Amino acid sequence: MRKVGIYLLVGVFFIVVFAGITQAATPEWWKQAAALYKGVTIRGVSESTPPSKAVRDYAAREFEKLTGIKVQFELTSWDEMYTKSINDMSRGTGIYDFVYVEQDIIYAYLVKHWLTDLTELAKKYPQLDDPDFDINDFTTFINYFKDARGHVFGIPFEAFLKSYVYRKDLFSNPEIRAAFKSEYGWDLRPPKDWEEYTQIAKFFTEWGKKKGIELYGHVAQAKTHPCVAYEMVESIWPAWGIYNWGINLKKWRATVENGGTLNSKRAKEALRWYVDMLKYAPPGVRTYTWDETAAVVGAGKIAQGLIYLENLPWVELDKSRSVVTGKIGVALPPTYPGVMSEAARGLGYIGYYDGGAFAIPRSSRKKQAAWLFIQWATRKQWAPKFAQLAGRICRKSTFNSPEIKELNVKLSGYYDMMKKFGFLFAGAPPLPMHRPLNELYLKWISKAVAGEVDPDTALDSLAKEVDKLLIDLGY
């Protein structure tokens, strides 16, 4: 596990007790609990994504009808969401009563004491605690929204993996399979390691050229944008055995000579691989963020790649947006030898467990009404319907619902994979200086991607600058 100051995530599960009985809350319970706040308006802000839209268009409207509490839920771009919520919390203006908190940024919020301790809030107002809230029903993803005491500061409403997808129709095509085996000597299937991934990428890119079709064996989010840094630290390096952004979280240093791994031989090898692999991606790959990466998969131009699986439902099911519905398979990402074993023993992880939670700013003046709404939007009874609408699962019980069992089949077993192997993936490490770090990583990784410097020089320079930043911050 990973450690930062007082924010130590210990063990797999935390026990957090919210007051209340065990029976499910009735409509009458919600009306009674909300009676004192009827007519109050609460405001929230989030990124404009399917889960947030589902919360706004379904959960919020039902909540308003039932309780009389009005919900103004503003959905905007990822960048503007951060700007608005951070400006509000840092200035204490109290504009927002609930905010979207992405998993990787919460450590910065915690050290600044911007968020309400929901465990303490629940204890203070037991009459507002949904009797069937059941904190232990949430998946391990909720652990990334707790402090060292196990107190909860955010309730997850969306969670998903970033993992490997591939074209099932291409991988099962007899002509393609025969040609691949003739060239590489093994049966075409999802790759187990990066050498196999590279062979598949090269094969399909050349196959596309030979057949005169737009098909590529690889995709990446390689734009000069925070996304390219995130791809390396979240997806590529962990699967190569470089964890925690290459930073030694005991010594708080990134350079090899100071105990880090950021400019290690393997980290450099992985970055060289990442840059070299762009030749097997579409020509515009250096303009791709996470949005374009998913879009080009949905356009049927990619044979395999790593994507945020929040996109899987529309790619696999929405014929108005995707030309490859019913043709996408999912699997665990390829890994460097030994990494899978390390992850299984809790010594590492193979990829990113992404998502976010609803939190209540300390500056909110309507915390009680906001707390009721957050519980409503993440309640156990609605979770299966929400997962159908938004493709996100945060509760263990949701995996067993009839709706999700049916959807799981349509999504090539993705939810089975998430349920069984979710523990192999991890959220971002507890880095309160997350955003300034990302700017450094973005600068040097982008230089390597653009060919301005070689990967070795980029990581030597990056590691030194990271050490300097940590020293300047008092670590």
N, C-alpha and C positions, 0 to 999 in steps of 0.2 A: 504494500500500500504506500501512499505518498503523504508527505508531511510538510506543513508550513506553519511555523510559529505555533499558535494555539489551535490552528485548524487541522487537527489530526483526525483523519477518517479511519476509524478502527473497526476491523472485522467486516463482515459482509452485511450483517443486519444490525440496525439500531432499534431499540425498543422505546417507542414514544407513546405515552398514554394520554389520550384525549378523553376528557370526561364524557359520560353518556352511557346509555343502555345499549343493548345489542340488537334490538329490533329495528327494522328499516323505518326511516322517517316518512310519515304520511304527509299529504298536502296540507292537512290541518296543522301538523307540526311546523312546517315551513311558514305558514301564515302567522301562527302564534309567535314564532321566533322573530319574525320580521315586523311584527306589529308596531314596535316603537320607531321603526325607520321608514314606515310607509310614507311615500311622497318624497323621500330623499333621492337625490341623483348622485350616482357614483360614476367616476370617469376612469377609463383605462386606456392604455396604449400598447400596441403590439405590431409585429410585422404582418404584412398582408399575405398570409399563407392559408392553405385550406383549413388547418385546425382553428386558426383564429377566426376565419370567416364562419366556420361551423359554430363556434362559441357565440359570435356576434348575432348570426342569423337564426339560430335555434335556441341555444341555452339561454342567452340574454332575454330574448323575447318571451320565452316561457316563464322565466324567473320574474320578469316585470308583471306579467298577468297574474301570477300566483301571489306575489309578495307586495306589489305596489311600489317596490324600489325600482327606480329608473336607472338604466345602464347605458351610458354613452361610451362606446368602445371604438376608439380611433385606430384604424389600420393604415399603416404607411410603409415606406421602404425600410429596409434593414438599417441603413445609415441614419435616416431621420428618426427612427424609433429610438436608437441609442442616444442621439443628440437631445431629443425632447425629454426622455426619462432621466438622463443624467443631469441635464440642466435643472430640471424640477427638483430632483433629490438633493443635488449639491447646494442649491440655493434655499431649500426648505420651503418652497412656495406652496406646496400642497395642491398642485393642479391635479395630479393623478392619485387615485385611491388604490389602484392596482396596476402593476406593470409586468410586462413580459421580461423575464430574466433568463438569458441564454446560459447554459451550463458553464461555459468557459469564463464568463465575466463575473460570476457571483462572488468569487474570492476578493475581487477588488471592491465590491459593494460591502462585503462583510467587514473588511478592515476599516472602511470609512463609516461604518455603523449607519448605513442608509436604509436598511431593511428592518421591518418589524419581526420580532421573534414570535412566530406563529404558535409555537408550543406554549409560550407564556401567555399569549393572547387567548388561547383556548382554555387555559387554566383560569384566567381571570374572568372569562365569560362562558362558563359551562353551559348556560342556557342556550347558547348559540352554536353548540357543537352538534353537527349532524350525528344522530345516534348510530348510523351505519357508515360513518366516514372510514373507519378501519385503516389506519395508517400502515399496518403491516401487510395490507393487500397490495401495496405499490411494489413495483419491481425494484431491483437494486439501483435503478437510476435515481431514485429519491435520495440515496446516500450522498449524491453530489450537491444536495441543497441543505446539508446539515453542518453544524459546527462540531467542535470537539466533544461537546456534551451530548450530542445527538439531537440537539434542538433544530427544529425545522424552520427554514426561512423562505421556502418556496414550495408550492405544490405542483408537481409535474402535470402538464396536460398534453404534452407531446414528447415523444421519444422514438428514436429510430436509429438504425445502424447505418454506417457507411461501409458497403461491402461490394462484393464482386457480382456482376451480372453478365450474362452471355446470351447469344441468340441460339435458342434450343433448335430452331429449324435448321440453322447452318451446321451446328455441331452434330446433328443427327442425319444430315444429308449423306447418302452413301457415296456419291462421287467425291465430295469434299473429304470425307473420312478416309477413303482409299488414297487420295492424293496426299493427305497429311501424313498418313502412316508410311507411305512410300518415301516421303522426304525425311521424316524425323524418327521413324521406327517405333512409335508408340501410338496407342489409340487416343484419338481426340476426346478430351474431356476437360472440365475446369481444372486449371493448373494448381499444383500443390506448392510450387516454388516459383521464384522470379525468372529462372532460366526457362521453365516451361511456358510461363506467361509470355516471355519475349519471343519464343518460337511461334506461339500461336499468333501473336501480333504481326510478326513478319509474314507468316503464311497468308493470313487473311488480307493484308494490305496488298501483297503481290497477287493474290487470287482476284481481288477486285480490279486491279489494273489489267490482268490477263483477260478477264471477262468483260471489261469495259463498263463496269458499274462502280458507283460511288460507295465503296466499302472500305473501312479501315479497321485495323486490329487493335487499336488503342485509343483512349480519350483521356484528356486531362483538363484541369481548370488552371491554365497556365498564363492567364492575363496578369499584367502588373497591377495587382489588386490584392487586398488581404487574403483572397481565396488561395493564391498560389502558396503563400506561407502556410496557411492552414492545411493544404493538401500534404505538404511535406511533414509537418509536425504531427498531424492527426492520423494520416493514412499510410504514407510511404515509410517514414522512419520507424514507427512502431512495428510494422510488419518486417522490418529489417533488424529489429532488436535494439533500436535507439529510442529510449523511452523518455518521457518528461521533457520533451523539446531538447534533449541532449544535455540537460542541466542536472547536476548532482544536487539533489534537494537536501542533503545533509551538509554539504560544504558550500552550497549555493554558488557554484562555479560551473562554467560550460567548457572551458578549455581542457584538453586532455592532461596537460601538465598540472592542472589544479583539481583533477578528479572528475571532470566532465567527459562527455562523449561527443560533443557537437562537432568537433573537428577530428574525430577519430577516423581511422582507415575505413571502417564500415559505413559511417555516415557519409564520407566522401564518395564511396562506391555507390551508395544509394542515390545521391544527388547526380552523379555522372550518369547513372542509369536513367533517372527521371528525364534529364535533358536529352539524352540520346534517343529515348523512346518517342519523343515528339515527332520524329520522322515517320512513325507509323500511325499518327493521328491526322485528322483533317487539316488542311492547309491553314485554316483560321484558328487553330487551337490556342495560339498566343493571345487571342481576344476572348477566350472562354472564361466565364466565371462558373459557379455551380449551376446557374440557370441554363446557360448555353450547353453545358456538358450533358445535362439531362435531356435537353431539347434535341440534340443531335442523336442521342440514343433512341428517343421516340421517333425520330425521322427515319430510322432503320439503317443508318450509315455506319454503325459501330457493331463489331462482332463480339467484343468483350470490353470490360472496363470496370473501374470503381466509381460508384455514384452514391450520393445520399439516397437511401431507400425510402425516404419520404416521397420520392417521385415514382416509386414502383407502381402504386395503384393506378395512376393515370397512364403511365407508359404501357401497362399490361391490360388495362380495361377500357380506357377512354378512346373510342375510335374517332372521335372528333379531333383529337390532338395527336394520336399515335398511329403509325402505320404498322406497328409490330405487336399489336394486341394479341395475347395468347402465345407469344413466341419467346418470351423472356424467362430465362432461368436465373436462379440466385444460388450463391454458394459462399462459403467462407473465403476470404482473400488468400492469395498465395503468400507464403511467408518464407523468411530466411531459415535455413536449417536450425532447429533448436528453439525457435521462437514460440511455436505452438505449445511445446512442452513447458516453456517458461510461463506462458499465459495460463495454462491449466493448473500450474502450481502457485499461481498468484504472484509470480515474480516479474511479470510483464503483461503485455496485452497486444492484440493483433490488429486493432483498428479503433475507430472512433464510435462511441455511443453518444449520439447527438440529441439535442432537443432543448426544451425550456420549460419554465414553470411560471405560475402566477405568484407574484410577491406583493406585499403591501409596503409602500414606502413609510418610513417613520414619520414623514412630514404629512401623511394623509390625516385629514380631520374626520374621516368617516370609516374608520378601521372596522367597526363592527359590521356595518352593512357590506363592506368589501369582503370581509371574512365569510359572511353568509354566501355571497355570490361565488367566491372561489370554490367553496365546498360544493355548491350546486353544479358548477361547471365541470367538476372532476368527480362527481359522485358515482358510486359503483353501478347503480341501476342504469345510468345513461352511457356508461363507458362503451358497451358494445355498439350502440348506435353511433356514437361519436367515432369509433374506430372505422365503422363502415363509411362515414362521411369524409373522414380525414386521413385514414390509413395510419393512425398512431395508437399505440398501446402503452399505457403506463401502469395498468393494474394486472396482477397475476390472474385474477378471476376472469378477466376478459378473454384470455387465451382459451378458456374452456366453454365460452358461450357458443351456442349453435350458430349465431351469425358469423363469428370469426372463424369457426371451424370450416364453414362453407367458403368464406372469403380466402382462407389460407390455401385451399385447393386451387383457387383461381390465380393466386399469386405464387404458385410454384413452391409452396411450403415455406414461405418467408417467415410466417409467424411461428411455425415450429422451430425454425432455425433461431429466431430471436429468443424464444422461450428456453431452448436447450443450451444455446451457446452465447447468450447475451453477456454472461459473466466474463467471456474472453475479451470483450470490448471494454473500453473505458472512456470516461469523460476527460476533459482537459485536466492537467495537473493543477494543484492549488497555487497558482501564480498570481498574487495580487497586482503585480506589475504587468499583467497580461498584455494590455494594449500597447504600451511603449515597446515591449519585447517584440510584439508582432510587427511593429514598424521596422525594427532592425532586421528581422528575418525576411520581411518583404523586400527590403532594400537589396540585400545580398543574394537572396535566391533569385530575384528578378534579374539581377545582373548576370547570374549564371545562365538563366533561361534565355536571356537575350544574346548570349555569347560575348558579353563585354568583359567578363573574366572567366577563368576556368573554375570548375567546381571546387577544386582544392583550395585555390586562393580565396574564393568566396567564403568557404567555411572557416578557414584560418582567421580571416578578417572578422567574420560574424562572431565567432567564439570570443575573440578578444574584446569586441565591443559589448557583448553580453556581459562578460565578466566586469567590465568597467561600469556598465549601468548598474549591476547588482552592488558593486562596491559603493557607487555614488548614492544608492538608495539605503545603504547601511547594512547590507547583508554580508 
